[in-house]
Amino acid sequence: MDGHTASLEEIEEYHMMVSQMFASEKQGYEHYNRYARAKGFSVRLDDKEYVKGTREVKARRFCCSKEGHRLEKYFQATDQKREPRALTRCGCKAMLEIQHDAGRGQWFVKKFVDVHNHPLADPDQSAFLRSHHRMNDAHKADAVEYGLGGLRTFQIMNVAEKQHGGYPHVGYISRDLYNFFARYKKKRILGRDADFVLNHMRVQEERDAEFFFKYTTDDEGHLRNLFWADSQSQIDYDAFGDVVVFDSTYRVNRYNLPFVAFVGLNHHRSTVVFGIGVVSDETHKSYEWLLQTFVEAMGHKEPISVITDGDSAMRKAIRKILPRTDHRLCSWHIEQNMIRHLHNPMLDDFRKLIYCRMGVYQFEKSWAEFKANYEIEEENEWMSRMYKLRKKWAAAYTKGRYFLGMQSNQRSESLNSRLHNHLDRKMSLVDVVEHTEHCISRMRRNEAELDAICSHSVPFTRIDACLLEINAARIYTPKFFKMVRDCIRRSCALVIQEQTTVNDLVRYEVVLKDGAEGGSRRLFSVECSFNGSLTNGAFCPCRKMECEAIPCAHIFAVLVFVRAATIPPCCVSKRWTMEAKAAFVSVRNANTHVWSEEMSRYRELRNIASIALFKVSKSGERSPEVKDYLQSIIDGPIENDDNTEETTFGPIPSHYSAASNASADRVLDPKIVDTKGAPCKKRMKLFMTFFGLFAMIIRGKRLQNLVCRAYYIYVIFKFVAKQ
């Protein structure tokens, strides 16, 4: 032991090491590395000796990572561009040398030195030593699954630490995880992004007979436009495609291409996705292609209404492709434009023109007064453009039109916000497809959960609830029932003032009760038609039924007056009930990923093993036996049925195999395009967040010192610019 005065414990440890026998060189290294971790030092591979005249390894040496010294040339270099790495070697002689015994087919310890010339690491530091942190295949497979599940890299590391009982037991550090994902993503080679995505679409087409995708290329073969929708999206559109919302202002990809999600409302008033499109630019021709392809994918069924941003090219495309579809502009985008073109108190007055319910004549009068009060000239382009488009945004003109109560494209925003939680503007089209599919799968999972609750329960109603409320609880989905219940309860404050019969119609004059709270005593004439004692038609001038497919309080007041025990079919919109998709077989639980056979076996074994191991852990006697058995599998030889393919830890094979298939019709990656100049929504929202603070500083309400005021203005703009 090299003259070192050893304790009895060290002597026993030494004899234990030198008496070891190993089945392979790798097993010898793993054993010495475990020993090194327990002691507090790191191991690296050193010299090896071959059988004379062959490449067969005869002997192998493993040394302490502090063996040797930094070469002198690195100290003399003067043209170094990077900061040299810290010195770690100090000439430590600790090592383990093993040699192969060909007769017995095993490796024995030839030489072992356990004396170090440096301090050993504490137990909580050993996890950070180089040979003690590396990701094995199981770590990589689990990390990829967590990533596909929407977790960010630091979140995956946090989960791993919790699972293993702390960072010392994880087996790798955060830098290993980041490096692995960097290498994993490099497999999606720039220049083959489009091929990868289209190959993925073809695989989905094989798995889903109704899967639809279509794309176009330019004269040079670069991908220009792409649209896809699976069979579940088409089913959802058939049930809920009466109102479609889409927004083309997001550019979440490295090519700066507009990302367009076609979304709507399902029977739970949750967001449902009908299709996804990526276009090369924001011209009316690109949008025409996109809308035409969308209609084609949906069996040429056009929506009743659409809600979009204020893009002029999109409006032109809608007029051409969807001439019979009612079009409304998103109120959120109008608000942003107002902030850029108007100022207080003009903003508040203009909002009244947008949201206040009034007649067309009253709107025209208010518009003229608005322009006169603020001396707005006819040459004002923005005001002139807004007036020409007034039928697409003013409440005076949208009254009675079918938009399900939506005024903005917040439904599209909800999907895009999920994407932005995980993605950035440097992502590839592959990332767009993968993360979009993940977001959609989560939406469908939530819908399935709500369907299960709705199918096996009925919303609670009080004992003293009226018959219509009890009936509504059995008709509508729970989310929509709450809206109907509010209308029913508000009807209790209304009274039928007069009843007249005109031809086959019965007209009821509905008004607010004397002394009741909640509004003016405006008179509403509700007209109903009857078939015997059953109501087969109802119309109210408030037009809530026509706008939102929900009976208004005035209609419910009439139903209560005629003592109806149930809501008549003419007042029930099927789209808000569980019958909305009864005619379709749902395929929303389909797995969007295709895994290799190896990974499929691993996932199946892991799921079974987790249950079995939890059961075994309850027994103090069986646990060591199972642990030893599992360790024997780890230390044993690898049997892979002569499979020489590289292990893939994610759904790479079916997605990206096109990379190795040279083809004459290969599609090139899209060209990077410039934006129109519209501000990014994320920056706009950040700007609006700080706008109030900025205005306060300018006015000097809190900060009187001019220098201090200027400094805070500088900080705000620097922060917004970085975003």
Protein Blocks (a to p, Z undefined) as FASTA:
>chain_A
ZZpacdfklmmmmmmmmmpccfbfklmmmmmmmmmmmnopacddddddddehiabdfbdc
dddfkgcjddfklmmpckbfbdcdddfbeoiabdcdddddfknopacdfbdcfbdfbdcd
dfklmmmpmklgccdfklmmmmmmmmmnopafklmmmmmmmmnopaklnopafklmmmmm
mmmmmmmcghilmmmmmmmmmmmmmmmmkbccdddddfkopafbdcdddfklmmmmmmmm
mbccddfkbccbfkopacdddddddfkopacdfbdcddfbfcfklmmmmmmmmmmmnoop
acfbdcddfbfklmmmmmmmmmmbccdddfklmmmmmmmmmccfklmmmmmmmmmccdfk
lmmmmmmmmmmmnopafklmklmmmmmmmmmmpmklmgoiaeehpabfklmmmmmmmmmm
mgcfkbcfklmmmmmmmmmmmmmmmmmmmmmmmmmcccdddfklcfklmmmmmmmcfklm
mmmmmmmmmmmmpccfbdcdehjbccddddddehiahiacddcddddddehjaccbdcdf
klmmmmnopacfklmmmmmmnopabdcfklpcfklpmklmmmpccfklpcfbdcdfklmm
mmmmmmmmmmmmmmmmmpmklmmmmmmmmmmmmmmccdehhpabdcdfbfkllmmmmmmm
ccfkbccdddddddehiacfklmmmmmmmmmmmmmmmnommmmblklmmmmmmmmmmmmm
mZZ
